[in-house]
Amino acid sequence: MSKKVCEISILGNKYTIKSEETQNRVKEIEDYVNQQLQEVLKKSKSLSVQNATILAALNIAGEYFKLKEQQQTYHNGVLKRSKEVLGWIDNQLKNVKGSEPWV
């Protein structure tokens, strides 16, 4: 996939970036980052933009790791349940093989 040049604005500062994402996805990300920064700045008005950026990045990273953990837990649950279902199917097939042939 080719990278497209996009222009975004974070806290009023313009940035030109290259991204493989769609324009809509880049806009979603831009809005999300701005929202996170605004929340941090709203809570602590005395923070510098640099410190607010670091706190917002930490908040975003925390959300990412929480979602990653939830995804892994879900994945493990699906694998466990799949093994249970396959075991049940194997048992049913063993029972069928041991019974009288269908007439």
C-alpha positions in Angstrom: 0.0 0.0 0.0 1.4 3.4 -0.9 1.8 6.2 1.6 -0.2 9.4 1.1 0.8 12.8 2.3 -1.7 14.2 4.8 -1.8 17.5 6.7 -3.0 17.4 10.3 -3.3 19.9 13.1 -2.5 19.0 16.7 -3.3 21.8 19.2 -3.3 24.3 16.3 0.1 23.3 15.0 0.2 22.0 11.4 2.0 18.8 10.6 2.5 17.1 7.2 2.7 13.3 7.6 2.9 10.3 5.3 0.4 7.5 6.1 -1.0 4.3 4.5 -4.2 5.0 6.3 -7.3 6.5 4.7 -7.9 10.2 5.0 -10.9 9.4 7.3 -8.7 7.3 9.6 -6.0 10.0 9.7 -8.8 12.5 10.7 -10.1 10.1 13.4 -6.6 9.8 14.8 -6.0 13.5 14.6 -9.2 14.2 16.5 -8.5 11.5 19.1 -5.0 12.9 19.9 -6.4 16.5 20.1 -9.2 15.3 22.4 -6.7 13.5 24.7 -4.4 16.6 24.8 -7.3 18.9 25.5 -8.5 16.6 28.4 -5.0 16.7 30.0 -4.7 20.5 29.5 -8.1 21.0 31.0 -7.3 19.1 34.1 -4.0 20.9 34.7 -4.0 24.4 33.3 -0.4 25.0 34.5 1.1 22.2 32.4 3.3 23.0 29.5 2.3 21.6 26.1 5.3 19.3 26.3 4.3 17.9 29.6 0.7 17.6 28.5 1.8 15.7 25.4 3.8 13.3 27.6 0.8 12.7 29.9 -1.5 12.3 26.9 0.9 9.8 25.3 1.0 7.9 28.6 -2.8 7.8 28.8 -3.0 6.6 25.2 -0.3 3.9 25.8 -2.3 2.8 28.9 -5.4 2.5 26.9 -3.5 0.5 24.2 -2.1 -1.9 26.7 -5.5 -2.5 28.4 -7.1 -3.2 25.0 -4.2 -5.4 24.0 -4.6 -7.4 27.2 -8.4 -7.7 26.7 -7.8 -8.9 23.1 -5.4 -11.5 24.4 -7.8 -12.7 27.1 -10.6 -12.9 24.4 -8.2 -14.8 22.1 -7.2 -17.2 24.8 -10.9 -17.8 25.6 -11.7 -18.5 22.0 -8.8 -21.0 21.7 -9.8 -22.8 24.9 -13.4 -23.0 23.8 -12.4 -24.2 20.3 -10.3 -27.0 21.9 -13.2 -28.0 24.0 -15.5 -28.2 21.0 -12.9 -30.1 19.0 -12.5 -32.5 21.9 -16.3 -33.0 22.1 -16.4 -33.6 18.3 -13.6 -36.2 18.6 -15.4 -38.0 21.4 -18.6 -38.1 19.3 -16.8 -39.4 16.3 -15.2 -42.2 18.5 -18.6 -43.1 19.8 -20.0 -43.3 16.3 -17.1 -45.5 15.1 -17.7 -47.9 17.9 -21.5 -48.2 17.3 -23.4 -50.3 14.8 -23.3 -49.1 11.2 -26.2 -47.0 10.0 -28.8 -49.0 8.1 
